[in-house]
């Protein structure tokens, strides 16, 4: 029994050493490949903002293949929505976050009807905290949407677990050249006094928006 315990301890020590050396190396290879992919694609939008919501930006894409990264910061526990609109009419992507209820809903529109695709709630809710930057990655690949949340060291210098990736395909194919992004602070209300108060607090800030004219495997 003692010999078996010693062997297990030796194997565990060896495994920890290998992990300590291998994980940074694997992470470096991964981040280098992502950076290389980004260099190959034209930037359709590249804005350092640090501004409060709402935010609106239109852009053109020759093909329906692009990768969008939006970095946001919550000043307080706030609700917000991201919309990606095609040809100023069809919302091909909707992300609505209800912070108090720890609930995220992904949806899109098909012939004017909103279709709910995913609901993330409770323990699966990303660890987004007030005052902390986090990134939403949205990738459009023709009729398919891929979404992930990145929380932590957004410089990618420190190894971290890769976040869950959510995706669906609408099977609705429609070529377009004009797209729009809308990011809305849902804590604002229709009351003018309450709106002024909400705007003064700047509950949600958009720190940066970058859109690449191509797909990036992450």
N, C-alpha and C positions, 0 to 999 in steps of 0.2 A: 504493500500500500504506500509506503514511504517513497519507494523507487518510482512508482506511478505518479505520485504527487510531484516529485522533483522533475520528472519528464514533462508533465503538463506545464509546470512553471517555466521550464526552458522553452517549450514550444510557444507559450504565450509571450515571453520576452522577445523571441525571434519574430513573431508575428507583429508585435508592436513596433519593432525596429524597422521591419519592411514597410509597414504602413506609414511610419513617420517619413521615410525616404520617398516612397512611391507616390503618395497623395499629392505633395507639392509638384512633383514632376508631371503627373497626369493632368493636374489643374493647369500648369503652364502650357502644356500641349493644347489643351482645350481652349484656353483664352487666346492663345496665339492663332489658332485656326479661326476663331470667331472674328478677331481683328483683321485677319487676312481677307475673310469674306467681305467685311465692311469696306475695305479699301477697293474692292473690285466693283462696287456699286456706286452709282451717282447718288448724291444726297438731294432729294427732292425738296426737303425742308430741313433746316438746321438752325434752331433758335434757342438761345439761352435767355430765359424769360424772367423767372422769379416774380411772377405777377399773380394777382388774385383773379378769380374767375368772375364772370364767364370768359371763355376763350373761343375764338372762331378762326379757322384758317382753311383756305381752299388751296388745292394743289393739283397739278396735272400729272398723269402717269400714262406713258405710251401703252403699257400692258397692265393687265389686272394682277400684277405680282409685285407686292411691296411689303416692307417691314417697318413698323413704326414703334419707336420707343418714347414713352412719355414719363418723365420724372416728376412726381408730385410730393407735396408735403402737407400734412394735416396740422393746422394750428390748434384745432380742437377736434373733438370727436364729431366729425361732420359727415353728411351724406353728399354724394356727388354722382354725376352720370357722364359717361363718355359716349358720343355718337359718331359713327362714321357713315357719311351720307354719299350715295352715288348719284351723280347727275342732279343734285339739289332736290331730289324727290324721294329716293328709296334709302331707308336706313339699313345698310347691310350688316351693321354691328351696333349693339347697344349694351353697355355695361352700367349697371346701377348698383351702387353700394349703399347699404343701410348699416351705418356703423353701430348704432345702438343695439340693433337686433343681430349684429354679426352675420349679415346676410348679403350675398352678392348674387345678382341675377344677370345671366347672359341671354340675349335674345337678338332677333333680327326681324325684318319685315319681308313678307312674301305676298305680293298683290294687295298691299295695304293692310294686311293682317299681321299683327305682332306674334311671332313664334318664340316661345320660351325654350332655350336650348339647355342651359345648365343652371343649377342653384347650388351655391357653396354656402354652407352655414356652420355655426357652432365651432367644433374643433378644427374644421378644415379652413376656417377663415384665416387669411394671411395675417402675420404678426405685425400689422401696421400700427405704429404708435404715434401720438401727437409729437410734432417736432422732429420726426425721423423721415428722411427721404426714402421713397420707395419708387419702383419703376414698374410700369405696365407695358409689356411687350405685346403688340398686336400684329399678326402677320396675315396678309391676304394672299391666298394662292388660288386665283380664279374664283370658284364658288366655295372654297374652303377657308375657314377662319381658325387661327391658332392663337391662344392667349396664355400668358403666364405672368405671375407677379414675382418681382425680385425685391427682397427685403434684406438689408444688411450692408456689407461693404460693396457699394455700387461701382467702385473703382476696379473691382474684380481682381484685386491683388491678393486677397485672402481666400483660400479654398472654402467653398460652402456647398451644401447639398443643392443639387439642381431642383428648381421648383416644379410643382406639378404643371403639366401643360394640358389645357382644355381645347378641344377642337371639334368642329362639326362641318359638314358639307351640305349646302342647301339644294344642290342639284339644279340650281337656277343659273343659267349662263347668260351673261349680258355684258357685252364689251362697253366700257365707258372710258372717257379720258379725264373727266373732272370729278374730283372727290372733295369732300369737306369734313373737317373735324370740328365738333362742338364739345366743349367740356363745361358742364354746368354745376354750380353749387346748389344743391337741393335744399339747403337749410334756409335759403331766402324765401320769404313769403310774399303774398300779394299786397300786404299792408305796407303803405309807404314808410311809416315809422319803423316797422320791423325790418324792412328792406335796408333803410339807412343804417340801422344798428348792425345788421348782418354784414353789410359792406364795410363798415368800420372795423369789424373784427377780422375780416379776411380769413375765414375759417379754413379755406383750401387754397394753396398756392401751386401754380404750375411752374416748375423750375426749368424745364427744358423739353423741347420736342425735336426729334430727329426722325426723318423718314428716308429710307433707302429704296432706290428703285430696283429692287430684286429681292429674292428670298435668301434668308440667312438661317442656316441650320444651327440651333442652339440646344 
